[in-house]
Amino acid sequence: MKNPMTYSDALTNALALEGLNEDTRTTLTALRASIEKKNTADRKPTATQTANGNIKAEILAVLADGTARTVTEIMSAVPTLNGASNQKASALVRQLVEDGAVKRELVKRKAYFSLA
């Protein structure tokens, strides 16, 4: 499946057309520059992303003892996750697995997580 055309690509194609008057060309060039600037801007993390980073650090601290644990066991060991949904805990642990900080092992159809 081909990715949809971005606004920047569409503006580049429009600028390549012959017969555009100079005012239109100037406006389209400025619009393309503002879109590219917006897409490359450094953004600070949101409050949720910062909080999730802290929770991930707590998860890593719990797993530091070398014991493989399930998501439910991790939830009970991490105070910040008490009251959180299993889906949130699973998502955070999955992100740690994707980052390579945690490894996942299946034992009798149950996932256990430990430090990588």
Phi and psi restraints in degrees (range 20) as a CNS / XPLOR table:
assign (resid 1 and name C) (resid 2 and name N)
       (resid 2 and name CA) (resid 2 and name C) 1.0 -81.2 20.0 2
assign (resid 2 and name N) (resid 2 and name CA)
       (resid 2 and name C) (resid 3 and name N) 1.0 139.5 20.0 2
assign (resid 2 and name C) (resid 3 and name N)
       (resid 3 and name CA) (resid 3 and name C) 1.0 -67.1 20.0 2
assign (resid 3 and name N) (resid 3 and name CA)
       (resid 3 and name C) (resid 4 and name N) 1.0 144.5 20.0 2
assign (resid 3 and name C) (resid 4 and name N)
       (resid 4 and name CA) (resid 4 and name C) 1.0 -66.7 20.0 2
assign (resid 4 and name N) (resid 4 and name CA)
       (resid 4 and name C) (resid 5 and name N) 1.0 155.0 20.0 2
assign (resid 4 and name C) (resid 5 and name N)
       (resid 5 and name CA) (resid 5 and name C) 1.0 -69.1 20.0 2
assign (resid 5 and name N) (resid 5 and name CA)
       (resid 5 and name C) (resid 6 and name N) 1.0 135.8 20.0 2
assign (resid 5 and name C) (resid 6 and name N)
       (resid 6 and name CA) (resid 6 and name C) 1.0 -85.1 20.0 2
assign (resid 6 and name N) (resid 6 and name CA)
       (resid 6 and name C) (resid 7 and name N) 1.0 164.6 20.0 2
assign (resid 6 and name C) (resid 7 and name N)
       (resid 7 and name CA) (resid 7 and name C) 1.0 -61.1 20.0 2
assign (resid 7 and name N) (resid 7 and name CA)
       (resid 7 and name C) (resid 8 and name N) 1.0 -39.0 20.0 2
assign (resid 7 and name C) (resid 8 and name N)
       (resid 8 and name CA) (resid 8 and name C) 1.0 -63.3 20.0 2
assign (resid 8 and name N) (resid 8 and name CA)
       (resid 8 and name C) (resid 9 and name N) 1.0 -41.9 20.0 2
assign (resid 8 and name C) (resid 9 and name N)
       (resid 9 and name CA) (resid 9 and name C) 1.0 -63.6 20.0 2
assign (resid 9 and name N) (resid 9 and name CA)
       (resid 9 and name C) (resid 10 and name N) 1.0 -41.9 20.0 2
assign (resid 9 and name C) (resid 10 and name N)
       (resid 10 and name CA) (resid 10 and name C) 1.0 -63.4 20.0 2
assign (resid 10 and name N) (resid 10 and name CA)
       (resid 10 and name C) (resid 11 and name N) 1.0 -40.5 20.0 2
assign (resid 10 and name C) (resid 11 and name N)
       (resid 11 and name CA) (resid 11 and name C) 1.0 -67.4 20.0 2
assign (resid 11 and name N) (resid 11 and name CA)
       (resid 11 and name C) (resid 12 and name N) 1.0 -37.3 20.0 2
assign (resid 11 and name C) (resid 12 and name N)
       (resid 12 and name CA) (resid 12 and name C) 1.0 -62.7 20.0 2
assign (resid 12 and name N) (resid 12 and name CA)
       (resid 12 and name C) (resid 13 and name N) 1.0 -43.5 20.0 2
assign (resid 12 and name C) (resid 13 and name N)
       (resid 13 and name CA) (resid 13 and name C) 1.0 -63.5 20.0 2
assign (resid 13 and name N) (resid 13 and name CA)
       (resid 13 and name C) (resid 14 and name N) 1.0 -40.8 20.0 2
assign (resid 13 and name C) (resid 14 and name N)
       (resid 14 and name CA) (resid 14 and name C) 1.0 -65.5 20.0 2
assign (resid 14 and name N) (resid 14 and name CA)
       (resid 14 and name C) (resid 15 and name N) 1.0 -38.6 20.0 2
assign (resid 14 and name C) (resid 15 and name N)
       (resid 15 and name CA) (resid 15 and name C) 1.0 -68.4 20.0 2
assign (resid 15 and name N) (resid 15 and name CA)
       (resid 15 and name C) (resid 16 and name N) 1.0 -23.7 20.0 2
assign (resid 15 and name C) (resid 16 and name N)
       (resid 16 and name CA) (resid 16 and name C) 1.0 -78.0 20.0 2
assign (resid 16 and name N) (resid 16 and name CA)
       (resid 16 and name C) (resid 17 and name N) 1.0 -13.4 20.0 2
assign (resid 16 and name C) (resid 17 and name N)
       (resid 17 and name CA) (resid 17 and name C) 1.0 -68.3 20.0 2
assign (resid 17 and name N) (resid 17 and name CA)
       (resid 17 and name C) (resid 18 and name N) 1.0 145.1 20.0 2
assign (resid 17 and name C) (resid 18 and name N)
       (resid 18 and name CA) (resid 18 and name C) 1.0 -83.1 20.0 2
assign (resid 18 and name N) (resid 18 and name CA)
       (resid 18 and name C) (resid 19 and name N) 1.0 153.0 20.0 2
assign (resid 18 and name C) (resid 19 and name N)
       (resid 19 and name CA) (resid 19 and name C) 1.0 88.5 20.0 2
assign (resid 19 and name N) (resid 19 and name CA)
       (resid 19 and name C) (resid 20 and name N) 1.0 7.3 20.0 2
assign (resid 19 and name C) (resid 20 and name N)
       (resid 20 and name CA) (resid 20 and name C) 1.0 -76.9 20.0 2
assign (resid 20 and name N) (resid 20 and name CA)
       (resid 20 and name C) (resid 21 and name N) 1.0 137.2 20.0 2
assign (resid 20 and name C) (resid 21 and name N)
       (resid 21 and name CA) (resid 21 and name C) 1.0 -75.3 20.0 2
assign (resid 21 and name N) (resid 21 and name CA)
       (resid 21 and name C) (resid 22 and name N) 1.0 163.3 20.0 2
assign (resid 21 and name C) (resid 22 and name N)
       (resid 22 and name CA) (resid 22 and name C) 1.0 -64.7 20.0 2
assign (resid 22 and name N) (resid 22 and name CA)
       (resid 22 and name C) (resid 23 and name N) 1.0 -36.4 20.0 2
assign (resid 22 and name C) (resid 23 and name N)
       (resid 23 and name CA) (resid 23 and name C) 1.0 -63.6 20.0 2
assign (resid 23 and name N) (resid 23 and name CA)
       (resid 23 and name C) (resid 24 and name N) 1.0 -44.4 20.0 2
assign (resid 23 and name C) (resid 24 and name N)
       (resid 24 and name CA) (resid 24 and name C) 1.0 -63.7 20.0 2
assign (resid 24 and name N) (resid 24 and name CA)
       (resid 24 and name C) (resid 25 and name N) 1.0 -44.0 20.0 2
assign (resid 24 and name C) (resid 25 and name N)
       (resid 25 and name CA) (resid 25 and name C) 1.0 -60.9 20.0 2
assign (resid 25 and name N) (resid 25 and name CA)
       (resid 25 and name C) (resid 26 and name N) 1.0 -42.8 20.0 2
assign (resid 25 and name C) (resid 26 and name N)
       (resid 26 and name CA) (resid 26 and name C) 1.0 -63.8 20.0 2
assign (resid 26 and name N) (resid 26 and name CA)
       (resid 26 and name C) (resid 27 and name N) 1.0 -43.7 20.0 2
assign (resid 26 and name C) (resid 27 and name N)
       (resid 27 and name CA) (resid 27 and name C) 1.0 -64.7 20.0 2
assign (resid 27 and name N) (resid 27 and name CA)
       (resid 27 and name C) (resid 28 and name N) 1.0 -45.2 20.0 2
assign (resid 27 and name C) (resid 28 and name N)
       (resid 28 and name CA) (resid 28 and name C) 1.0 -64.5 20.0 2
assign (resid 28 and name N) (resid 28 and name CA)
       (resid 28 and name C) (resid 29 and name N) 1.0 -38.0 20.0 2
assign (resid 28 and name C) (resid 29 and name N)
       (resid 29 and name CA) (resid 29 and name C) 1.0 -64.3 20.0 2
assign (resid 29 and name N) (resid 29 and name CA)
       (resid 29 and name C) (resid 30 and name N) 1.0 -43.2 20.0 2
assign (resid 29 and name C) (resid 30 and name N)
       (resid 30 and name CA) (resid 30 and name C) 1.0 -65.5 20.0 2
assign (resid 30 and name N) (resid 30 and name CA)
       (resid 30 and name C) (resid 31 and name N) 1.0 -39.7 20.0 2
assign (resid 30 and name C) (resid 31 and name N)
       (resid 31 and name CA) (resid 31 and name C) 1.0 -64.3 20.0 2
assign (resid 31 and name N) (resid 31 and name CA)
       (resid 31 and name C) (resid 32 and name N) 1.0 -43.4 20.0 2
assign (resid 31 and name C) (resid 32 and name N)
       (resid 32 and name CA) (resid 32 and name C) 1.0 -63.1 20.0 2
assign (resid 32 and name N) (resid 32 and name CA)
       (resid 32 and name C) (resid 33 and name N) 1.0 -40.6 20.0 2
assign (resid 32 and name C) (resid 33 and name N)
       (resid 33 and name CA) (resid 33 and name C) 1.0 -63.7 20.0 2
assign (resid 33 and name N) (resid 33 and name CA)
       (resid 33 and name C) (resid 34 and name N) 1.0 -40.1 20.0 2
assign (resid 33 and name C) (resid 34 and name N)
       (resid 34 and name CA) (resid 34 and name C) 1.0 -69.5 20.0 2
assign (resid 34 and name N) (resid 34 and name CA)
       (resid 34 and name C) (resid 35 and name N) 1.0 -36.5 20.0 2
assign (resid 34 and name C) (resid 35 and name N)
       (resid 35 and name CA) (resid 35 and name C) 1.0 -65.9 20.0 2
assign (resid 35 and name N) (resid 35 and name CA)
       (resid 35 and name C) (resid 36 and name N) 1.0 -43.5 20.0 2
assign (resid 35 and name C) (resid 36 and name N)
       (resid 36 and name CA) (resid 36 and name C) 1.0 -66.6 20.0 2
assign (resid 36 and name N) (resid 36 and name CA)
       (resid 36 and name C) (resid 37 and name N) 1.0 -36.0 20.0 2
assign (resid 36 and name C) (resid 37 and name N)
       (resid 37 and name CA) (resid 37 and name C) 1.0 -65.4 20.0 2
assign (resid 37 and name N) (resid 37 and name CA)
       (resid 37 and name C) (resid 38 and name N) 1.0 -42.6 20.0 2
assign (resid 37 and name C) (resid 38 and name N)
       (resid 38 and name CA) (resid 38 and name C) 1.0 -63.3 20.0 2
assign (resid 38 and name N) (resid 38 and name CA)
       (resid 38 and name C) (resid 39 and name N) 1.0 -39.5 20.0 2
assign (resid 38 and name C) (resid 39 and name N)
       (resid 39 and name CA) (resid 39 and name C) 1.0 -72.8 20.0 2
assign (resid 39 and name N) (resid 39 and name CA)
       (resid 39 and name C) (resid 40 and name N) 1.0 -23.8 20.0 2
assign (resid 39 and name C) (resid 40 and name N)
       (resid 40 and name CA) (resid 40 and name C) 1.0 -102.6 20.0 2
assign (resid 40 and name N) (resid 40 and name CA)
       (resid 40 and name C) (resid 41 and name N) 1.0 1.9 20.0 2
assign (resid 40 and name C) (resid 41 and name N)
       (resid 41 and name CA) (resid 41 and name C) 1.0 -67.2 20.0 2
assign (resid 41 and name N) (resid 41 and name CA)
       (resid 41 and name C) (resid 42 and name N) 1.0 140.1 20.0 2
assign (resid 41 and name C) (resid 42 and name N)
       (resid 42 and name CA) (resid 42 and name C) 1.0 -78.6 20.0 2
assign (resid 42 and name N) (resid 42 and name CA)
       (resid 42 and name C) (resid 43 and name N) 1.0 127.6 20.0 2
assign (resid 42 and name C) (resid 43 and name N)
       (resid 43 and name CA) (resid 43 and name C) 1.0 -112.8 20.0 2
assign (resid 43 and name N) (resid 43 and name CA)
       (resid 43 and name C) (resid 44 and name N) 1.0 142.0 20.0 2
assign (resid 43 and name C) (resid 44 and name N)
       (resid 44 and name CA) (resid 44 and name C) 1.0 -81.0 20.0 2
assign (resid 44 and name N) (resid 44 and name CA)
       (resid 44 and name C) (resid 45 and name N) 1.0 152.5 20.0 2
assign (resid 44 and name C) (resid 45 and name N)
       (resid 45 and name CA) (resid 45 and name C) 1.0 -67.2 20.0 2
assign (resid 45 and name N) (resid 45 and name CA)
       (resid 45 and name C) (resid 46 and name N) 1.0 150.5 20.0 2
assign (resid 45 and name C) (resid 46 and name N)
       (resid 46 and name CA) (resid 46 and name C) 1.0 -73.8 20.0 2
assign (resid 46 and name N) (resid 46 and name CA)
       (resid 46 and name C) (resid 47 and name N) 1.0 169.1 20.0 2
assign (resid 46 and name C) (resid 47 and name N)
       (resid 47 and name CA) (resid 47 and name C) 1.0 -61.4 20.0 2
assign (resid 47 and name N) (resid 47 and name CA)
       (resid 47 and name C) (resid 48 and name N) 1.0 -38.5 20.0 2
assign (resid 47 and name C) (resid 48 and name N)
       (resid 48 and name CA) (resid 48 and name C) 1.0 -65.6 20.0 2
assign (resid 48 and name N) (resid 48 and name CA)
       (resid 48 and name C) (resid 49 and name N) 1.0 -41.4 20.0 2
assign (resid 48 and name C) (resid 49 and name N)
       (resid 49 and name CA) (resid 49 and name C) 1.0 -64.3 20.0 2
assign (resid 49 and name N) (resid 49 and name CA)
       (resid 49 and name C) (resid 50 and name N) 1.0 -39.6 20.0 2
assign (resid 49 and name C) (resid 50 and name N)
       (resid 50 and name CA) (resid 50 and name C) 1.0 -64.5 20.0 2
assign (resid 50 and name N) (resid 50 and name CA)
       (resid 50 and name C) (resid 51 and name N) 1.0 -44.7 20.0 2
assign (resid 50 and name C) (resid 51 and name N)
       (resid 51 and name CA) (resid 51 and name C) 1.0 -63.1 20.0 2
assign (resid 51 and name N) (resid 51 and name CA)
       (resid 51 and name C) (resid 52 and name N) 1.0 -41.9 20.0 2
assign (resid 51 and name C) (resid 52 and name N)
       (resid 52 and name CA) (resid 52 and name C) 1.0 -64.2 20.0 2
assign (resid 52 and name N) (resid 52 and name CA)
       (resid 52 and name C) (resid 53 and name N) 1.0 -35.6 20.0 2
assign (resid 52 and name C) (resid 53 and name N)
       (resid 53 and name CA) (resid 53 and name C) 1.0 -62.6 20.0 2
assign (resid 53 and name N) (resid 53 and name CA)
       (resid 53 and name C) (resid 54 and name N) 1.0 -39.9 20.0 2
assign (resid 53 and name C) (resid 54 and name N)
       (resid 54 and name CA) (resid 54 and name C) 1.0 -66.4 20.0 2
assign (resid 54 and name N) (resid 54 and name CA)
       (resid 54 and name C) (resid 55 and name N) 1.0 -39.9 20.0 2
assign (resid 54 and name C) (resid 55 and name N)
       (resid 55 and name CA) (resid 55 and name C) 1.0 -65.4 20.0 2
assign (resid 55 and name N) (resid 55 and name CA)
       (resid 55 and name C) (resid 56 and name N) 1.0 -40.1 20.0 2
assign (resid 55 and name C) (resid 56 and name N)
       (resid 56 and name CA) (resid 56 and name C) 1.0 -61.1 20.0 2
assign (resid 56 and name N) (resid 56 and name CA)
       (resid 56 and name C) (resid 57 and name N) 1.0 -39.1 20.0 2
assign (resid 56 and name C) (resid 57 and name N)
       (resid 57 and name CA) (resid 57 and name C) 1.0 -63.2 20.0 2
assign (resid 57 and name N) (resid 57 and name CA)
       (resid 57 and name C) (resid 58 and name N) 1.0 -39.3 20.0 2
assign (resid 57 and name C) (resid 58 and name N)
       (resid 58 and name CA) (resid 58 and name C) 1.0 -65.7 20.0 2
assign (resid 58 and name N) (resid 58 and name CA)
       (resid 58 and name C) (resid 59 and name N) 1.0 -39.6 20.0 2
assign (resid 58 and name C) (resid 59 and name N)
       (resid 59 and name CA) (resid 59 and name C) 1.0 -61.7 20.0 2
assign (resid 59 and name N) (resid 59 and name CA)
       (resid 59 and name C) (resid 60 and name N) 1.0 -44.6 20.0 2
assign (resid 59 and name C) (resid 60 and name N)
       (resid 60 and name CA) (resid 60 and name C) 1.0 -62.9 20.0 2
assign (resid 60 and name N) (resid 60 and name CA)
       (resid 60 and name C) (resid 61 and name N) 1.0 -37.2 20.0 2
assign (resid 60 and name C) (resid 61 and name N)
       (resid 61 and name CA) (resid 61 and name C) 1.0 -65.1 20.0 2
assign (resid 61 and name N) (resid 61 and name CA)
       (resid 61 and name C) (resid 62 and name N) 1.0 -38.9 20.0 2
assign (resid 61 and name C) (resid 62 and name N)
       (resid 62 and name CA) (resid 62 and name C) 1.0 -66.5 20.0 2
assign (resid 62 and name N) (resid 62 and name CA)
       (resid 62 and name C) (resid 63 and name N) 1.0 -39.1 20.0 2
assign (resid 62 and name C) (resid 63 and name N)
       (resid 63 and name CA) (resid 63 and name C) 1.0 -78.9 20.0 2
assign (resid 63 and name N) (resid 63 and name CA)
       (resid 63 and name C) (resid 64 and name N) 1.0 -7.5 20.0 2
assign (resid 63 and name C) (resid 64 and name N)
       (resid 64 and name CA) (resid 64 and name C) 1.0 -66.2 20.0 2
assign (resid 64 and name N) (resid 64 and name CA)
       (resid 64 and name C) (resid 65 and name N) 1.0 -18.1 20.0 2
assign (resid 64 and name C) (resid 65 and name N)
       (resid 65 and name CA) (resid 65 and name C) 1.0 -75.4 20.0 2
assign (resid 65 and name N) (resid 65 and name CA)
       (resid 65 and name C) (resid 66 and name N) 1.0 -6.4 20.0 2
assign (resid 65 and name C) (resid 66 and name N)
       (resid 66 and name CA) (resid 66 and name C) 1.0 91.1 20.0 2
assign (resid 66 and name N) (resid 66 and name CA)
       (resid 66 and name C) (resid 67 and name N) 1.0 -2.7 20.0 2
assign (resid 66 and name C) (resid 67 and name N)
       (resid 67 and name CA) (resid 67 and name C) 1.0 -84.6 20.0 2
assign (resid 67 and name N) (resid 67 and name CA)
       (resid 67 and name C) (resid 68 and name N) 1.0 131.5 20.0 2
assign (resid 67 and name C) (resid 68 and name N)
       (resid 68 and name CA) (resid 68 and name C) 1.0 -77.4 20.0 2
assign (resid 68 and name N) (resid 68 and name CA)
       (resid 68 and name C) (resid 69 and name N) 1.0 134.1 20.0 2
assign (resid 68 and name C) (resid 69 and name N)
       (resid 69 and name CA) (resid 69 and name C) 1.0 -132.8 20.0 2
assign (resid 69 and name N) (resid 69 and name CA)
       (resid 69 and name C) (resid 70 and name N) 1.0 155.1 20.0 2
assign (resid 69 and name C) (resid 70 and name N)
       (resid 70 and name CA) (resid 70 and name C) 1.0 -84.0 20.0 2
assign (resid 70 and name N) (resid 70 and name CA)
       (resid 70 and name C) (resid 71 and name N) 1.0 170.5 20.0 2
assign (resid 70 and name C) (resid 71 and name N)
       (resid 71 and name CA) (resid 71 and name C) 1.0 -62.2 20.0 2
assign (resid 71 and name N) (resid 71 and name CA)
       (resid 71 and name C) (resid 72 and name N) 1.0 -39.3 20.0 2
assign (resid 71 and name C) (resid 72 and name N)
       (resid 72 and name CA) (resid 72 and name C) 1.0 -62.8 20.0 2
assign (resid 72 and name N) (resid 72 and name CA)
       (resid 72 and name C) (resid 73 and name N) 1.0 -42.0 20.0 2
assign (resid 72 and name C) (resid 73 and name N)
       (resid 73 and name CA) (resid 73 and name C) 1.0 -66.3 20.0 2
assign (resid 73 and name N) (resid 73 and name CA)
       (resid 73 and name C) (resid 74 and name N) 1.0 -38.1 20.0 2
assign (resid 73 and name C) (resid 74 and name N)
       (resid 74 and name CA) (resid 74 and name C) 1.0 -63.9 20.0 2
assign (resid 74 and name N) (resid 74 and name CA)
       (resid 74 and name C) (resid 75 and name N) 1.0 -42.0 20.0 2
assign (resid 74 and name C) (resid 75 and name N)
       (resid 75 and name CA) (resid 75 and name C) 1.0 -60.6 20.0 2
assign (resid 75 and name N) (resid 75 and name CA)
       (resid 75 and name C) (resid 76 and name N) 1.0 -40.5 20.0 2
assign (resid 75 and name C) (resid 76 and name N)
       (resid 76 and name CA) (resid 76 and name C) 1.0 -74.7 20.0 2
assign (resid 76 and name N) (resid 76 and name CA)
       (resid 76 and name C) (resid 77 and name N) 1.0 -24.4 20.0 2
assign (resid 76 and name C) (resid 77 and name N)
       (resid 77 and name CA) (resid 77 and name C) 1.0 -86.0 20.0 2
assign (resid 77 and name N) (resid 77 and name CA)
       (resid 77 and name C) (resid 78 and name N) 1.0 -22.5 20.0 2
assign (resid 77 and name C) (resid 78 and name N)
       (resid 78 and name CA) (resid 78 and name C) 1.0 -100.5 20.0 2
assign (resid 78 and name N) (resid 78 and name CA)
       (resid 78 and name C) (resid 79 and name N) 1.0 112.0 20.0 2
assign (resid 78 and name C) (resid 79 and name N)
       (resid 79 and name CA) (resid 79 and name C) 1.0 -59.9 20.0 2
assign (resid 79 and name N) (resid 79 and name CA)
       (resid 79 and name C) (resid 80 and name N) 1.0 -33.2 20.0 2
assign (resid 79 and name C) (resid 80 and name N)
       (resid 80 and name CA) (resid 80 and name C) 1.0 -66.2 20.0 2
assign (resid 80 and name N) (resid 80 and name CA)
       (resid 80 and name C) (resid 81 and name N) 1.0 -26.5 20.0 2
assign (resid 80 and name C) (resid 81 and name N)
       (resid 81 and name CA) (resid 81 and name C) 1.0 -86.8 20.0 2
assign (resid 81 and name N) (resid 81 and name CA)
       (resid 81 and name C) (resid 82 and name N) 1.0 -6.4 20.0 2
assign (resid 81 and name C) (resid 82 and name N)
       (resid 82 and name CA) (resid 82 and name C) 1.0 -64.7 20.0 2
assign (resid 82 and name N) (resid 82 and name CA)
       (resid 82 and name C) (resid 83 and name N) 1.0 124.1 20.0 2
assign (resid 82 and name C) (resid 83 and name N)
       (resid 83 and name CA) (resid 83 and name C) 1.0 92.9 20.0 2
assign (resid 83 and name N) (resid 83 and name CA)
       (resid 83 and name C) (resid 84 and name N) 1.0 -11.2 20.0 2
assign (resid 83 and name C) (resid 84 and name N)
       (resid 84 and name CA) (resid 84 and name C) 1.0 -82.8 20.0 2
assign (resid 84 and name N) (resid 84 and name CA)
       (resid 84 and name C) (resid 85 and name N) 1.0 161.7 20.0 2
assign (resid 84 and name C) (resid 85 and name N)
       (resid 85 and name CA) (resid 85 and name C) 1.0 -78.5 20.0 2
assign (resid 85 and name N) (resid 85 and name CA)
       (resid 85 and name C) (resid 86 and name N) 1.0 156.2 20.0 2
assign (resid 85 and name C) (resid 86 and name N)
       (resid 86 and name CA) (resid 86 and name C) 1.0 -62.2 20.0 2
assign (resid 86 and name N) (resid 86 and name CA)
       (resid 86 and name C) (resid 87 and name N) 1.0 -33.4 20.0 2
assign (resid 86 and name C) (resid 87 and name N)
       (resid 87 and name CA) (resid 87 and name C) 1.0 -63.9 20.0 2
assign (resid 87 and name N) (resid 87 and name CA)
       (resid 87 and name C) (resid 88 and name N) 1.0 -40.1 20.0 2
assign (resid 87 and name C) (resid 88 and name N)
       (resid 88 and name CA) (resid 88 and name C) 1.0 -66.1 20.0 2
assign (resid 88 and name N) (resid 88 and name CA)
       (resid 88 and name C) (resid 89 and name N) 1.0 -45.5 20.0 2
assign (resid 88 and name C) (resid 89 and name N)
       (resid 89 and name CA) (resid 89 and name C) 1.0 -62.4 20.0 2
assign (resid 89 and name N) (resid 89 and name CA)
       (resid 89 and name C) (resid 90 and name N) 1.0 -42.3 20.0 2
assign (resid 89 and name C) (resid 90 and name N)
       (resid 90 and name CA) (resid 90 and name C) 1.0 -62.6 20.0 2
assign (resid 90 and name N) (resid 90 and name CA)
       (resid 90 and name C) (resid 91 and name N) 1.0 -40.5 20.0 2
assign (resid 90 and name C) (resid 91 and name N)
       (resid 91 and name CA) (resid 91 and name C) 1.0 -65.0 20.0 2
assign (resid 91 and name N) (resid 91 and name CA)
       (resid 91 and name C) (resid 92 and name N) 1.0 -41.9 20.0 2
assign (resid 91 and name C) (resid 92 and name N)
       (resid 92 and name CA) (resid 92 and name C) 1.0 -66.8 20.0 2
assign (resid 92 and name N) (resid 92 and name CA)
       (resid 92 and name C) (resid 93 and name N) 1.0 -41.2 20.0 2
assign (resid 92 and name C) (resid 93 and name N)
       (resid 93 and name CA) (resid 93 and name C) 1.0 -66.8 20.0 2
assign (resid 93 and name N) (resid 93 and name CA)
       (resid 93 and name C) (resid 94 and name N) 1.0 -39.1 20.0 2
assign (resid 93 and name C) (resid 94 and name N)
       (resid 94 and name CA) (resid 94 and name C) 1.0 -61.6 20.0 2
assign (resid 94 and name N) (resid 94 and name CA)
       (resid 94 and name C) (resid 95 and name N) 1.0 -40.3 20.0 2
assign (resid 94 and name C) (resid 95 and name N)
       (resid 95 and name CA) (resid 95 and name C) 1.0 -62.1 20.0 2
assign (resid 95 and name N) (resid 95 and name CA)
       (resid 95 and name C) (resid 96 and name N) 1.0 -38.4 20.0 2
assign (resid 95 and name C) (resid 96 and name N)
       (resid 96 and name CA) (resid 96 and name C) 1.0 -66.5 20.0 2
assign (resid 96 and name N) (resid 96 and name CA)
       (resid 96 and name C) (resid 97 and name N) 1.0 -36.0 20.0 2
assign (resid 96 and name C) (resid 97 and name N)
       (resid 97 and name CA) (resid 97 and name C) 1.0 -65.2 20.0 2
assign (resid 97 and name N) (resid 97 and name CA)
       (resid 97 and name C) (resid 98 and name N) 1.0 -44.4 20.0 2
assign (resid 97 and name C) (resid 98 and name N)
       (resid 98 and name CA) (resid 98 and name C) 1.0 -64.6 20.0 2
assign (resid 98 and name N) (resid 98 and name CA)
       (resid 98 and name C) (resid 99 and name N) 1.0 -32.3 20.0 2
assign (resid 98 and name C) (resid 99 and name N)
       (resid 99 and name CA) (resid 99 and name C) 1.0 -76.4 20.0 2
assign (resid 99 and name N) (resid 99 and name CA)
       (resid 99 and name C) (resid 100 and name N) 1.0 -13.3 20.0 2
assign (resid 99 and name C) (resid 100 and name N)
       (resid 100 and name CA) (resid 100 and name C) 1.0 88.4 20.0 2
assign (resid 100 and name N) (resid 100 and name CA)
       (resid 100 and name C) (resid 101 and name N) 1.0 5.6 20.0 2
assign (resid 100 and name C) (resid 101 and name N)
       (resid 101 and name CA) (resid 101 and name C) 1.0 -81.8 20.0 2
assign (resid 101 and name N) (resid 101 and name CA)
       (resid 101 and name C) (resid 102 and name N) 1.0 -25.5 20.0 2
assign (resid 101 and name C) (resid 102 and name N)
       (resid 102 and name CA) (resid 102 and name C) 1.0 -129.5 20.0 2
assign (resid 102 and name N) (resid 102 and name CA)
       (resid 102 and name C) (resid 103 and name N) 1.0 145.9 20.0 2
assign (resid 102 and name C) (resid 103 and name N)
       (resid 103 and name CA) (resid 103 and name C) 1.0 -112.3 20.0 2
assign (resid 103 and name N) (resid 103 and name CA)
       (resid 103 and name C) (resid 104 and name N) 1.0 151.3 20.0 2
assign (resid 103 and name C) (resid 104 and name N)
       (resid 104 and name CA) (resid 104 and name C) 1.0 -115.0 20.0 2
assign (resid 104 and name N) (resid 104 and name CA)
       (resid 104 and name C) (resid 105 and name N) 1.0 131.1 20.0 2
assign (resid 104 and name C) (resid 105 and name N)
       (resid 105 and name CA) (resid 105 and name C) 1.0 -128.0 20.0 2
assign (resid 105 and name N) (resid 105 and name CA)
       (resid 105 and name C) (resid 106 and name N) 1.0 137.0 20.0 2
assign (resid 105 and name C) (resid 106 and name N)
       (resid 106 and name CA) (resid 106 and name C) 1.0 -97.4 20.0 2
assign (resid 106 and name N) (resid 106 and name CA)
       (resid 106 and name C) (resid 107 and name N) 1.0 124.0 20.0 2
assign (resid 106 and name C) (resid 107 and name N)
       (resid 107 and name CA) (resid 107 and name C) 1.0 -127.9 20.0 2
assign (resid 107 and name N) (resid 107 and name CA)
       (resid 107 and name C) (resid 108 and name N) 1.0 114.6 20.0 2
assign (resid 107 and name C) (resid 108 and name N)
       (resid 108 and name CA) (resid 108 and name C) 1.0 51.5 20.0 2
assign (resid 108 and name N) (resid 108 and name CA)
       (resid 108 and name C) (resid 109 and name N) 1.0 50.7 20.0 2
assign (resid 108 and name C) (resid 109 and name N)
       (resid 109 and name CA) (resid 109 and name C) 1.0 62.8 20.0 2
assign (resid 109 and name N) (resid 109 and name CA)
       (resid 109 and name C) (resid 110 and name N) 1.0 20.6 20.0 2
assign (resid 109 and name C) (resid 110 and name N)
       (resid 110 and name CA) (resid 110 and name C) 1.0 -123.0 20.0 2
assign (resid 110 and name N) (resid 110 and name CA)
       (resid 110 and name C) (resid 111 and name N) 1.0 132.9 20.0 2
assign (resid 110 and name C) (resid 111 and name N)
       (resid 111 and name CA) (resid 111 and name C) 1.0 -86.5 20.0 2
assign (resid 111 and name N) (resid 111 and name CA)
       (resid 111 and name C) (resid 112 and name N) 1.0 128.3 20.0 2
assign (resid 111 and name C) (resid 112 and name N)
       (resid 112 and name CA) (resid 112 and name C) 1.0 -117.5 20.0 2
assign (resid 112 and name N) (resid 112 and name CA)
       (resid 112 and name C) (resid 113 and name N) 1.0 140.9 20.0 2
assign (resid 112 and name C) (resid 113 and name N)
       (resid 113 and name CA) (resid 113 and name C) 1.0 -119.7 20.0 2
assign (resid 113 and name N) (resid 113 and name CA)
       (resid 113 and name C) (resid 114 and name N) 1.0 139.9 20.0 2
assign (resid 113 and name C) (resid 114 and name N)
       (resid 114 and name CA) (resid 114 and name C) 1.0 -147.2 20.0 2
assign (resid 114 and name N) (resid 114 and name CA)
       (resid 114 and name C) (resid 115 and name N) 1.0 169.4 20.0 2
assign (resid 114 and name C) (resid 115 and name N)
       (resid 115 and name CA) (resid 115 and name C) 1.0 -64.9 20.0 2
assign (resid 115 and name N) (resid 115 and name CA)
       (resid 115 and name C) (resid 116 and name N) 1.0 143.2 20.0 2
